[in-house]
Each structure stands twice: as C-alpha cells, then as structure tokens.
C-alpha cells in the first residue's frame, strides 16, 4: 500500500488549495478514504472522510462548508478542495486508509 499526497504550499488567508492523494498497491475503489492534519505542537486530527462510492462524506466542524473531499476511483486519487483558508488551517495534511498513511503535504496559510 502506498499513498502519496501533493498540492500543498503557501497561500494567503482566504485563498484556496486542492490536495491530491494517489493510492497504489491496493483496490482503491473499495476503501473508505480520509484526510487528517497535524499542526505544529498539536495532535493529529481528522478532517474529512468519503466512502468508496462517494455517496457519503463527512467533515470536522472546523472545516465544514469550506473543504470538500472527493475521489476519482478511475485515477486512484483522493482530493481535498480547501477554500477560505485561514492561518489555523496551517498543518501537514495526510491521507489515510485504515492504518496506512501517506508522507503528508505541508499547507501554510500566512500573509
């Protein structure tokens, strides 16, 4: 199992970013996929989840209405569209399947 995130970067408050996570080594379409994040000095926290058929997704209250999780099973890719980013969204973002984690991608929100 391999998960590789990309798309992080530096963005100003109010800006947007889209993260991607490409999965390999397993049947991507059959699994619930999730995004987590970890800010400096804080515990890793759950951000969003999406089931295999994309019909159900859930969000942490802190990102609800600003972030959108989606997936393209044909491309084995998970996405996180992040809008209206704020400084407290600064963190390393990870995709996760069961106990498998990617290496993370850094998102920094700063003016």
Secondary structure, DSSP 8 states (H G I E B T S, - for coil): -EEEEE--EEE-TT--EEEEEEEESS-GGGS-EEEEEE-TTS--EEEEEE-TTSS-EEE-TTTTTTEEEEEEGGGTEEEEEE-S--GGG-EEEEEEETTEE---EEEEE--
